[in-house]
Amino acid sequence: MNLEVNAIFQIAGIGIIIAMIHTVLKQMGKEDMAHWVTVIGFVVVLFMVVRLLDNLLQEIKTIFLFH
């Protein structure tokens, strides 16, 4: 249970940091960089979620296939 809560806080923290960087870059007039930062943050979070889903599916596999 602790791992899932920690992962949720990590994802939320990344989202908050990316939102702040995006806002600062947009205010500076660097909208292209702001969009790239957002895309990179999305990809990082996507990889984290895929890793967590892989762990979940492995756990389900071990429970139902008795390995």
N, CA, C, O and CB atoms as a CASP TS submission, in Angstrom:
PFRMAT TS
TARGET T0000
AUTHOR 0000-0000-0000
METHOD Language model
MODEL 1
PARENT N/A
ATOM      1  N   MET     1       0.827  -1.199   0.000  1.00  0.00           N
ATOM      2  CA  MET     1       0.000   0.000   0.000  1.00  0.00           C
ATOM      3  C   MET     1       0.868   1.258   0.000  1.00  0.00           C
ATOM      4  O   MET     1       0.519   2.254  -0.634  1.00  0.00           O
ATOM      5  CB  MET     1      -0.939   0.001   1.213  1.00  0.00           C
ATOM      6  N   ASN     2       1.982   1.216   0.699  1.00  0.00           N
ATOM      7  CA  ASN     2       2.855   2.384   0.798  1.00  0.00           C
ATOM      8  C   ASN     2       3.428   2.764  -0.561  1.00  0.00           C
ATOM      9  O   ASN     2       3.605   3.946  -0.855  1.00  0.00           O
ATOM     10  CB  ASN     2       3.989   2.117   1.785  1.00  0.00           C
ATOM     11  N   LEU     3       3.718   1.760  -1.392  1.00  0.00           N
ATOM     12  CA  LEU     3       4.294   2.027  -2.707  1.00  0.00           C
ATOM     13  C   LEU     3       3.315   2.786  -3.594  1.00  0.00           C
ATOM     14  O   LEU     3       3.717   3.697  -4.318  1.00  0.00           O
ATOM     15  CB  LEU     3       4.707   0.721  -3.381  1.00  0.00           C
ATOM     16  N   GLU     4       2.041   2.423  -3.547  1.00  0.00           N
ATOM     17  CA  GLU     4       1.058   3.091  -4.390  1.00  0.00           C
ATOM     18  C   GLU     4       0.856   4.545  -3.969  1.00  0.00           C
ATOM     19  O   GLU     4       0.730   5.430  -4.815  1.00  0.00           O
ATOM     20  CB  GLU     4      -0.268   2.344  -4.341  1.00  0.00           C
ATOM     21  N   VAL     5       0.827   4.782  -2.671  1.00  0.00           N
ATOM     22  CA  VAL     5       0.653   6.145  -2.174  1.00  0.00           C
ATOM     23  C   VAL     5       1.868   6.989  -2.543  1.00  0.00           C
ATOM     24  O   VAL     5       1.737   8.150  -2.931  1.00  0.00           O
ATOM     25  CB  VAL     5       0.435   6.149  -0.640  1.00  0.00           C
ATOM     26  N   ASN     6       3.048   6.393  -2.419  1.00  0.00           N
ATOM     27  CA  ASN     6       4.277   7.103  -2.773  1.00  0.00           C
ATOM     28  C   ASN     6       4.278   7.443  -4.266  1.00  0.00           C
ATOM     29  O   ASN     6       4.668   8.546  -4.651  1.00  0.00           O
ATOM     30  CB  ASN     6       5.522   6.254  -2.411  1.00  0.00           C
ATOM     31  N   ALA     7       3.847   6.510  -5.097  1.00  0.00           N
ATOM     32  CA  ALA     7       3.796   6.753  -6.542  1.00  0.00           C
ATOM     33  C   ALA     7       2.795   7.859  -6.878  1.00  0.00           C
ATOM     34  O   ALA     7       3.051   8.682  -7.756  1.00  0.00           O
ATOM     35  CB  ALA     7       3.426   5.461  -7.290  1.00  0.00           C
ATOM     36  N   ILE     8       1.675   7.879  -6.193  1.00  0.00           N
ATOM     37  CA  ILE     8       0.673   8.925  -6.434  1.00  0.00           C
ATOM     38  C   ILE     8       1.245  10.303  -6.087  1.00  0.00           C
ATOM     39  O   ILE     8       1.043  11.268  -6.824  1.00  0.00           O
ATOM     40  CB  ILE     8      -0.610   8.652  -5.605  1.00  0.00           C
ATOM     41  N   PHE     9       1.961  10.389  -4.959  1.00  0.00           N
ATOM     42  CA  PHE     9       2.566  11.663  -4.582  1.00  0.00           C
ATOM     43  C   PHE     9       3.672  12.066  -5.548  1.00  0.00           C
ATOM     44  O   PHE     9       3.836  13.253  -5.833  1.00  0.00           O
ATOM     45  CB  PHE     9       3.118  11.585  -3.167  1.00  0.00           C
ATOM     46  N   GLN    10       4.435  11.101  -6.056  1.00  0.00           N
ATOM     47  CA  GLN    10       5.463  11.411  -7.043  1.00  0.00           C
ATOM     48  C   GLN    10       4.836  11.966  -8.318  1.00  0.00           C
ATOM     49  O   GLN    10       5.317  12.960  -8.861  1.00  0.00           O
ATOM     50  CB  GLN    10       6.297  10.161  -7.361  1.00  0.00           C
ATOM     51  N   ILE    11       3.777  11.340  -8.795  1.00  0.00           N
ATOM     52  CA  ILE    11       3.105  11.803 -10.014  1.00  0.00           C
ATOM     53  C   ILE    11       2.508  13.192  -9.795  1.00  0.00           C
ATOM     54  O   ILE    11       2.606  14.059 -10.664  1.00  0.00           O
ATOM     55  CB  ILE    11       2.000  10.806 -10.441  1.00  0.00           C
ATOM     56  N   ALA    12       1.894  13.398  -8.642  1.00  0.00           N
ATOM     57  CA  ALA    12       1.326  14.715  -8.346  1.00  0.00           C
ATOM     58  C   ALA    12       2.415  15.775  -8.251  1.00  0.00           C
ATOM     59  O   ALA    12       2.237  16.894  -8.732  1.00  0.00           O
ATOM     60  CB  ALA    12       0.523  14.670  -7.042  1.00  0.00           C
ATOM     61  N   GLY    13       3.538  15.430  -7.636  1.00  0.00           N
ATOM     62  CA  GLY    13       4.655  16.369  -7.529  1.00  0.00           C
ATOM     63  C   GLY    13       5.220  16.743  -8.885  1.00  0.00           C
ATOM     64  O   GLY    13       5.513  17.910  -9.146  1.00  0.00           O
ATOM     65  N   ILE    14       5.372  15.751  -9.745  1.00  0.00           N
ATOM     66  CA  ILE    14       5.851  16.028 -11.099  1.00  0.00           C
ATOM     67  C   ILE    14       4.870  16.934 -11.826  1.00  0.00           C
ATOM     68  O   ILE    14       5.280  17.862 -12.524  1.00  0.00           O
ATOM     69  CB  ILE    14       6.057  14.717 -11.886  1.00  0.00           C
ATOM     70  N   GLY    15       3.587  16.675 -11.670  1.00  0.00           N
ATOM     71  CA  GLY    15       2.573  17.513 -12.316  1.00  0.00           C
ATOM     72  C   GLY    15       2.621  18.949 -11.844  1.00  0.00           C
ATOM     73  O   GLY    15       2.503  19.873 -12.649  1.00  0.00           O
ATOM     74  N   ILE    16       2.792  19.148 -10.549  1.00  0.00           N
ATOM     75  CA  ILE    16       2.846  20.510 -10.003  1.00  0.00           C
ATOM     76  C   ILE    16       4.092  21.236 -10.502  1.00  0.00           C
ATOM     77  O   ILE    16       4.022  22.401 -10.894  1.00  0.00           O
ATOM     78  CB  ILE    16       2.830  20.480  -8.457  1.00  0.00           C
ATOM     79  N   ILE    17       5.233  20.544 -10.487  1.00  0.00           N
ATOM     80  CA  ILE    17       6.485  21.170 -10.947  1.00  0.00           C
ATOM     81  C   ILE    17       6.408  21.514 -12.429  1.00  0.00           C
ATOM     82  O   ILE    17       6.827  22.594 -12.844  1.00  0.00           O
ATOM     83  CB  ILE    17       7.687  20.238 -10.686  1.00  0.00           C
ATOM     84  N   ILE    18       5.872  20.595 -13.224  1.00  0.00           N
ATOM     85  CA  ILE    18       5.742  20.848 -14.663  1.00  0.00           C
ATOM     86  C   ILE    18       4.794  22.018 -14.914  1.00  0.00           C
ATOM     87  O   ILE    18       5.049  22.844 -15.790  1.00  0.00           O
ATOM     88  CB  ILE    18       5.237  19.583 -15.396  1.00  0.00           C
ATOM     89  N   ALA    19       3.716  22.093 -14.161  1.00  0.00           N
ATOM     90  CA  ALA    19       2.769  23.203 -14.331  1.00  0.00           C
ATOM     91  C   ALA    19       3.431  24.542 -13.994  1.00  0.00           C
ATOM     92  O   ALA    19       3.205  25.538 -14.681  1.00  0.00           O
ATOM     93  CB  ALA    19       1.522  22.990 -13.443  1.00  0.00           C
ATOM     94  N   MET    20       4.244  24.562 -12.941  1.00  0.00           N
ATOM     95  CA  MET    20       4.925  25.805 -12.578  1.00  0.00           C
ATOM     96  C   MET    20       5.943  26.204 -13.645  1.00  0.00           C
ATOM     97  O   MET    20       6.015  27.371 -14.029  1.00  0.00           O
ATOM     98  CB  MET    20       5.619  25.656 -11.217  1.00  0.00           C
ATOM     99  N   ILE    21       6.728  25.238 -14.125  1.00  0.00           N
ATOM    100  CA  ILE    21       7.709  25.543 -15.168  1.00  0.00           C
ATOM    101  C   ILE    21       7.010  26.009 -16.434  1.00  0.00           C
ATOM    102  O   ILE    21       7.469  26.943 -17.092  1.00  0.00           O
ATOM    103  CB  ILE    21       8.586  24.315 -15.466  1.00  0.00           C
ATOM    104  N   HIS    22       5.898  25.362 -16.779  1.00  0.00           N
ATOM    105  CA  HIS    22       5.132  25.748 -17.968  1.00  0.00           C
ATOM    106  C   HIS    22       4.644  27.193 -17.837  1.00  0.00           C
ATOM    107  O   HIS    22       4.746  27.971 -18.786  1.00  0.00           O
ATOM    108  CB  HIS    22       3.930  24.790 -18.180  1.00  0.00           C
ATOM    109  N   THR    23       4.121  27.548 -16.677  1.00  0.00           N
ATOM    110  CA  THR    23       3.612  28.898 -16.457  1.00  0.00           C
ATOM    111  C   THR    23       4.723  29.936 -16.550  1.00  0.00           C
ATOM    112  O   THR    23       4.550  30.988 -17.167  1.00  0.00           O
ATOM    113  CB  THR    23       2.928  28.987 -15.100  1.00  0.00           C
ATOM    114  N   VAL    24       5.860  29.638 -15.938  1.00  0.00           N
ATOM    115  CA  VAL    24       6.983  30.585 -15.973  1.00  0.00           C
ATOM    116  C   VAL    24       7.477  30.777 -17.407  1.00  0.00           C
ATOM    117  O   VAL    24       7.698  31.906 -17.846  1.00  0.00           O
ATOM    118  CB  VAL    24       8.140  30.092 -15.072  1.00  0.00           C
ATOM    119  N   LEU    25       7.650  29.671 -18.133  1.00  0.00           N
ATOM    120  CA  LEU    25       8.130  29.787 -19.512  1.00  0.00           C
ATOM    121  C   LEU    25       7.125  30.518 -20.402  1.00  0.00           C
ATOM    122  O   LEU    25       7.512  31.283 -21.285  1.00  0.00           O
ATOM    123  CB  LEU    25       8.418  28.402 -20.087  1.00  0.00           C
ATOM    124  N   LYS    26       5.848  30.280 -20.167  1.00  0.00           N
ATOM    125  CA  LYS    26       4.825  30.965 -20.969  1.00  0.00           C
ATOM    126  C   LYS    26       4.823  32.467 -20.682  1.00  0.00           C
ATOM    127  O   LYS    26       4.637  33.274 -21.592  1.00  0.00           O
ATOM    128  CB  LYS    26       3.428  30.369 -20.686  1.00  0.00           C
ATOM    129  N   GLN    27       5.028  32.840 -19.422  1.00  0.00           N
ATOM    130  CA  GLN    27       5.081  34.256 -19.068  1.00  0.00           C
ATOM    131  C   GLN    27       6.311  34.934 -19.657  1.00  0.00           C
ATOM    132  O   GLN    27       6.293  36.132 -19.940  1.00  0.00           O
ATOM    133  CB  GLN    27       5.071  34.423 -17.553  1.00  0.00           C
ATOM    134  N   MET    28       7.387  34.157 -19.841  1.00  0.00           N
ATOM    135  CA  MET    28       8.604  34.705 -20.435  1.00  0.00           C
ATOM    136  C   MET    28       8.500  34.787 -21.957  1.00  0.00           C
ATOM    137  O   MET    28       9.394  35.331 -22.604  1.00  0.00           O
ATOM    138  CB  MET    28       9.810  33.858 -20.041  1.00  0.00           C
ATOM    139  N   GLY    29       7.446  34.266 -22.526  1.00  0.00           N
ATOM    140  CA  GLY    29       7.260  34.317 -23.964  1.00  0.00           C
ATOM    141  C   GLY    29       7.854  33.136 -24.705  1.00  0.00           C
ATOM    142  O   GLY    29       7.955  33.161 -25.932  1.00  0.00           O
ATOM    143  N   LYS    30       8.241  32.120 -23.991  1.00  0.00           N
ATOM    144  CA  LYS    30       8.826  30.930 -24.617  1.00  0.00           C
ATOM    145  C   LYS    30       7.796  29.808 -24.615  1.00  0.00           C
ATOM    146  O   LYS    30       7.944  28.805 -23.917  1.00  0.00           O
ATOM    147  CB  LYS    30      10.127  30.486 -23.876  1.00  0.00           C
ATOM    148  N   GLU    31       6.750  29.998 -25.412  1.00  0.00           N
ATOM    149  CA  GLU    31       5.649  29.037 -25.416  1.00  0.00           C
ATOM    150  C   GLU    31       6.060  27.693 -26.004  1.00  0.00           C
ATOM    151  O   GLU    31       5.558  26.656 -25.571  1.00  0.00           O
ATOM    152  CB  GLU    31       4.476  29.596 -26.193  1.00  0.00           C
ATOM    153  N   ASP    32       6.959  27.692 -26.976  1.00  0.00           N
ATOM    154  CA  ASP    32       7.417  26.425 -27.553  1.00  0.00           C
ATOM    155  C   ASP    32       8.126  25.576 -26.500  1.00  0.00           C
ATOM    156  O   ASP    32       7.873  24.377 -26.384  1.00  0.00           O
ATOM    157  CB  ASP    32       8.356  26.685 -28.747  1.00  0.00           C
ATOM    158  N   MET    33       9.010  26.206 -25.741  1.00  0.00           N
ATOM    159  CA  MET    33       9.706  25.477 -24.668  1.00  0.00           C
ATOM    160  C   MET    33       8.723  24.996 -23.607  1.00  0.00           C
ATOM    161  O   MET    33       8.871  23.902 -23.064  1.00  0.00           O
ATOM    162  CB  MET    33      10.783  26.368 -24.019  1.00  0.00           C
ATOM    163  N   ALA    34       7.715  25.822 -23.314  1.00  0.00           N
ATOM    164  CA  ALA    34       6.716  25.450 -22.310  1.00  0.00           C
ATOM    165  C   ALA    34       5.958  24.202 -22.750  1.00  0.00           C
ATOM    166  O   ALA    34       5.689  23.317 -21.938  1.00  0.00           O
ATOM    167  CB  ALA    34       5.733  26.612 -22.063  1.00  0.00           C
ATOM    168  N   HIS    35       5.617  24.133 -24.026  1.00  0.00           N
ATOM    169  CA  HIS    35       4.906  22.958 -24.533  1.00  0.00           C
ATOM    170  C   HIS    35       5.799  21.729 -24.514  1.00  0.00           C
ATOM    171  O   HIS    35       5.329  20.631 -24.216  1.00  0.00           O
ATOM    172  CB  HIS    35       4.396  23.211 -25.952  1.00  0.00           C
ATOM    173  N   TRP    36       7.071  21.893 -24.824  1.00  0.00           N
ATOM    174  CA  TRP    36       8.000  20.751 -24.788  1.00  0.00           C
ATOM    175  C   TRP    36       8.186  20.240 -23.368  1.00  0.00           C
ATOM    176  O   TRP    36       8.266  19.031 -23.151  1.00  0.00           O
ATOM    177  CB  TRP    36       9.361  21.144 -25.383  1.00  0.00           C
ATOM    178  N   VAL    37       8.254  21.138 -22.410  1.00  0.00           N
ATOM    179  CA  VAL    37       8.373  20.724 -21.009  1.00  0.00           C
ATOM    180  C   VAL    37       7.141  19.925 -20.597  1.00  0.00           C
ATOM    181  O   VAL    37       7.253  18.916 -19.901  1.00  0.00           O
ATOM    182  CB  VAL    37       8.554  21.955 -20.083  1.00  0.00           C
ATOM    183  N   THR    38       5.979  20.373 -21.023  1.00  0.00           N
ATOM    184  CA  THR    38       4.749  19.656 -20.707  1.00  0.00           C
ATOM    185  C   THR    38       4.736  18.270 -21.341  1.00  0.00           C
ATOM    186  O   THR    38       4.341  17.299 -20.696  1.00  0.00           O
ATOM    187  CB  THR    38       3.536  20.455 -21.173  1.00  0.00           C
ATOM    188  N   VAL    39       5.158  18.170 -22.582  1.00  0.00           N
ATOM    189  CA  VAL    39       5.187  16.875 -23.265  1.00  0.00           C
ATOM    190  C   VAL    39       6.179  15.933 -22.586  1.00  0.00           C
ATOM    191  O   VAL    39       5.880  14.756 -22.387  1.00  0.00           O
ATOM    192  CB  VAL    39       5.555  17.055 -24.753  1.00  0.00           C
ATOM    193  N   ILE    40       7.348  16.443 -22.232  1.00  0.00           N
ATOM    194  CA  ILE    40       8.346  15.609 -21.561  1.00  0.00           C
ATOM    195  C   ILE    40       7.841  15.146 -20.195  1.00  0.00           C
ATOM    196  O   ILE    40       8.046  13.992 -19.818  1.00  0.00           O
ATOM    197  CB  ILE    40       9.669  16.379 -21.404  1.00  0.00           C
ATOM    198  N   GLY    41       7.187  16.030 -19.460  1.00  0.00           N
ATOM    199  CA  GLY    41       6.600  15.640 -18.176  1.00  0.00           C
ATOM    200  C   GLY    41       5.532  14.578 -18.338  1.00  0.00           C
ATOM    201  O   GLY    41       5.441  13.653 -17.531  1.00  0.00           O
ATOM    202  N   PHE    42       4.721  14.706 -19.383  1.00  0.00           N
ATOM    203  CA  PHE    42       3.690  13.711 -19.658  1.00  0.00           C
ATOM    204  C   PHE    42       4.312  12.353 -19.962  1.00  0.00           C
ATOM    205  O   PHE    42       3.824  11.325 -19.492  1.00  0.00           O
ATOM    206  CB  PHE    42       2.808  14.163 -20.827  1.00  0.00           C
ATOM    207  N   VAL    43       5.383  12.346 -20.743  1.00  0.00           N
ATOM    208  CA  VAL    43       6.045  11.085 -21.095  1.00  0.00           C
ATOM    209  C   VAL    43       6.651  10.437 -19.852  1.00  0.00           C
ATOM    210  O   VAL    43       6.565   9.220 -19.691  1.00  0.00           O
ATOM    211  CB  VAL    43       7.141  11.324 -22.164  1.00  0.00           C
ATOM    212  N   VAL    44       7.257  11.223 -18.979  1.00  0.00           N
ATOM    213  CA  VAL    44       7.837  10.681 -17.749  1.00  0.00           C
ATOM    214  C   VAL    44       6.754  10.042 -16.884  1.00  0.00           C
ATOM    215  O   VAL    44       6.934   8.933 -16.380  1.00  0.00           O
ATOM    216  CB  VAL    44       8.567  11.789 -16.959  1.00  0.00           C
ATOM    217  N   VAL    45       5.637  10.731 -16.714  1.00  0.00           N
ATOM    218  CA  VAL    45       4.533  10.192 -15.917  1.00  0.00           C
ATOM    219  C   VAL    45       3.936   8.959 -16.599  1.00  0.00           C
ATOM    220  O   VAL    45       3.548   8.004 -15.926  1.00  0.00           O
ATOM    221  CB  VAL    45       3.443  11.268 -15.702  1.00  0.00           C
ATOM    222  N   LEU    46       3.865   8.978 -17.913  1.00  0.00           N
ATOM    223  CA  LEU    46       3.339   7.827 -18.637  1.00  0.00           C
ATOM    224  C   LEU    46       4.205   6.592 -18.402  1.00  0.00           C
ATOM    225  O   LEU    46       3.676   5.499 -18.200  1.00  0.00           O
ATOM    226  CB  LEU    46       3.251   8.134 -20.135  1.00  0.00           C
ATOM    227  N   PHE    47       5.533   6.751 -18.425  1.00  0.00           N
ATOM    228  CA  PHE    47       6.420   5.626 -18.144  1.00  0.00           C
ATOM    229  C   PHE    47       6.252   5.124 -16.712  1.00  0.00           C
ATOM    230  O   PHE    47       6.311   3.920 -16.462  1.00  0.00           O
ATOM    231  CB  PHE    47       7.870   6.026 -18.388  1.00  0.00           C
ATOM    232  N   MET    48       6.045   6.040 -15.780  1.00  0.00           N
ATOM    233  CA  MET    48       5.814   5.623 -14.394  1.00  0.00           C
ATOM    234  C   MET    48       4.537   4.809 -14.278  1.00  0.00           C
ATOM    235  O   MET    48       4.509   3.784 -13.597  1.00  0.00           O
ATOM    236  CB  MET    48       5.744   6.843 -13.467  1.00  0.00           C
ATOM    237  N   VAL    49       3.484   5.259 -14.938  1.00  0.00           N
ATOM    238  CA  VAL    49       2.203   4.548 -14.885  1.00  0.00           C
ATOM    239  C   VAL    49       2.320   3.194 -15.555  1.00  0.00           C
ATOM    240  O   VAL    49       1.761   2.216 -15.058  1.00  0.00           O
ATOM    241  CB  VAL    49       1.091   5.373 -15.552  1.00  0.00           C
ATOM    242  N   VAL    50       3.030   3.108 -16.669  1.00  0.00           N
ATOM    243  CA  VAL    50       3.212   1.823 -17.353  1.00  0.00           C
ATOM    244  C   VAL    50       3.964   0.855 -16.451  1.00  0.00           C
ATOM    245  O   VAL    50       3.625  -0.327 -16.393  1.00  0.00           O
ATOM    246  CB  VAL    50       3.970   2.012 -18.690  1.00  0.00           C
ATOM    247  N   ARG    51       4.980   1.341 -15.748  1.00  0.00           N
ATOM    248  CA  ARG    51       5.726   0.477 -14.829  1.00  0.00           C
ATOM    249  C   ARG    51       4.825  -0.025 -13.699  1.00  0.00           C
ATOM    250  O   ARG    51       4.893  -1.192 -13.316  1.00  0.00           O
ATOM    251  CB  ARG    51       6.937   1.230 -14.246  1.00  0.00           C
ATOM    252  N   LEU    52       3.977   0.869 -13.167  1.00  0.00           N
ATOM    253  CA  LEU    52       3.062   0.457 -12.103  1.00  0.00           C
ATOM    254  C   LEU    52       2.024  -0.539 -12.619  1.00  0.00           C
ATOM    255  O   LEU    52       1.669  -1.484 -11.916  1.00  0.00           O
ATOM    256  CB  LEU    52       2.363   1.680 -11.503  1.00  0.00           C
ATOM    257  N   LEU    53       1.540  -0.330 -13.839  1.00  0.00           N
ATOM    258  CA  LEU    53       0.590  -1.283 -14.416  1.00  0.00           C
ATOM    259  C   LEU    53       1.237  -2.641 -14.660  1.00  0.00           C
ATOM    260  O   LEU    53       0.598  -3.680 -14.492  1.00  0.00           O
ATOM    261  CB  LEU    53       0.021  -0.736 -15.724  1.00  0.00           C
ATOM    262  N   ASP    54       2.501  -2.630 -15.055  1.00  0.00           N
ATOM    263  CA  ASP    54       3.215  -3.892 -15.243  1.00  0.00           C
ATOM    264  C   ASP    54       3.331  -4.641 -13.921  1.00  0.00           C
ATOM    265  O   ASP    54       3.131  -5.855 -13.873  1.00  0.00           O
ATOM    266  CB  ASP    54       4.612  -3.641 -15.837  1.00  0.00           C
ATOM    267  N   ASN    55       3.653  -3.918 -12.847  1.00  0.00           N
ATOM    268  CA  ASN    55       3.711  -4.553 -11.528  1.00  0.00           C
ATOM    269  C   ASN    55       2.357  -5.105 -11.120  1.00  0.00           C
ATOM    270  O   ASN    55       2.272  -6.202 -10.568  1.00  0.00           O
ATOM    271  CB  ASN    55       4.203  -3.560 -10.479  1.00  0.00           C
ATOM    272  N   LEU    56       1.302  -4.356 -11.388  1.00  0.00           N
ATOM    273  CA  LEU    56      -0.052  -4.813 -11.058  1.00  0.00           C
ATOM    274  C   LEU    56      -0.409  -6.068 -11.835  1.00  0.00           C
ATOM    275  O   LEU    56      -0.942  -7.019 -11.263  1.00  0.00           O
ATOM    276  CB  LEU    56      -1.076  -3.712 -11.344  1.00  0.00           C
ATOM    277  N   LEU    57      -0.124  -6.085 -13.126  1.00  0.00           N
ATOM    278  CA  LEU    57      -0.453  -7.249 -13.936  1.00  0.00           C
ATOM    279  C   LEU    57       0.372  -8.471 -13.529  1.00  0.00           C
ATOM    280  O   LEU    57      -0.132  -9.593 -13.564  1.00  0.00           O
ATOM    281  CB  LEU    57      -0.234  -6.939 -15.411  1.00  0.00           C
ATOM    282  N   GLN    58       1.622  -8.267 -13.149  1.00  0.00           N
ATOM    283  CA  GLN    58       2.437  -9.378 -12.656  1.00  0.00           C
ATOM    284  C   GLN    58       1.863  -9.941 -11.354  1.00  0.00           C
ATOM    285  O   GLN    58       1.852 -11.154 -11.146  1.00  0.00           O
ATOM    286  CB  GLN    58       3.891  -8.922 -12.441  1.00  0.00           C
ATOM    287  N   GLU    59       1.394  -9.063 -10.495  1.00  0.00           N
ATOM    288  CA  GLU    59       0.784  -9.498  -9.235  1.00  0.00           C
ATOM    289  C   GLU    59      -0.504 -10.278  -9.489  1.00  0.00           C
ATOM    290  O   GLU    59      -0.748 -11.304  -8.854  1.00  0.00           O
ATOM    291  CB  GLU    59       0.497  -8.289  -8.332  1.00  0.00           C
ATOM    292  N   ILE    60      -1.319  -9.794 -10.411  1.00  0.00           N
ATOM    293  CA  ILE    60      -2.556 -10.503 -10.768  1.00  0.00           C
ATOM    294  C   ILE    60      -2.227 -11.861 -11.377  1.00  0.00           C
ATOM    295  O   ILE    60      -2.899 -12.854 -11.099  1.00  0.00           O
ATOM    296  CB  ILE    60      -3.404  -9.665 -11.757  1.00  0.00           C
ATOM    297  N   LYS    61      -1.203 -11.897 -12.196  1.00  0.00           N
ATOM    298  CA  LYS    61      -0.788 -13.149 -12.828  1.00  0.00           C
ATOM    299  C   LYS    61      -0.342 -14.170 -11.782  1.00  0.00           C
ATOM    300  O   LYS    61      -0.699 -15.344 -11.873  1.00  0.00           O
ATOM    301  CB  LYS    61       0.346 -12.892 -13.832  1.00  0.00           C
ATOM    302  N   THR    62       0.433 -13.732 -10.792  1.00  0.00           N
ATOM    303  CA  THR    62       0.880 -14.665  -9.771  1.00  0.00           C
ATOM    304  C   THR    62      -0.259 -15.141  -8.894  1.00  0.00           C
ATOM    305  O   THR    62      -0.241 -16.279  -8.424  1.00  0.00           O
ATOM    306  CB  THR    62       1.942 -14.031  -8.923  1.00  0.00           C
ATOM    307  N   ILE    63      -1.252 -14.293  -8.662  1.00  0.00           N
ATOM    308  CA  ILE    63      -2.380 -14.684  -7.808  1.00  0.00           C
ATOM    309  C   ILE    63      -3.272 -15.695  -8.520  1.00  0.00           C
ATOM    310  O   ILE    63      -3.632 -16.717  -7.936  1.00  0.00           O
ATOM    311  CB  ILE    63      -3.203 -13.448  -7.398  1.00  0.00           C
ATOM    312  N   PHE    64      -3.632 -15.428  -9.766  1.00  0.00           N
ATOM    313  CA  PHE    64      -4.605 -16.266 -10.440  1.00  0.00           C
ATOM    314  C   PHE    64      -4.002 -17.461 -11.167  1.00  0.00           C
ATOM    315  O   PHE    64      -4.713 -18.426 -11.447  1.00  0.00           O
ATOM    316  CB  PHE    64      -5.369 -15.449 -11.402  1.00  0.00           C
ATOM    317  N   LEU    65      -2.703 -17.420 -11.479  1.00  0.00           N
ATOM    318  CA  LEU    65      -2.077 -18.551 -12.149  1.00  0.00           C
ATOM    319  C   LEU    65      -1.280 -19.408 -11.180  1.00  0.00           C
ATOM    320  O   LEU    65      -0.710 -20.424 -11.576  1.00  0.00           O
ATOM    321  CB  LEU    65      -1.179 -18.064 -13.266  1.00  0.00           C
ATOM    322  N   PHE    66      -1.234 -19.012  -9.923  1.00  0.00           N
ATOM    323  CA  PHE    66      -0.576 -19.780  -8.857  1.00  0.00           C
ATOM    324  C   PHE    66       0.876 -20.089  -9.173  1.00  0.00           C
ATOM    325  O   PHE    66       1.312 -21.231  -9.022  1.00  0.00           O
ATOM    326  CB  PHE    66      -1.321 -21.072  -8.611  1.00  0.00           C
ATOM    327  N   HIS    67       1.617 -19.107  -9.601  1.00  0.00           N
ATOM    328  CA  HIS    67       3.058 -19.293  -9.872  1.00  0.00           C
ATOM    329  C   HIS    67       3.855 -18.741  -8.751  1.00  0.00           C
ATOM    330  O   HIS    67       5.085 -18.797  -8.782  1.00  0.00           O
ATOM    331  CB  HIS    67       3.479 -18.630 -11.182  1.00  0.00           C
TER
END
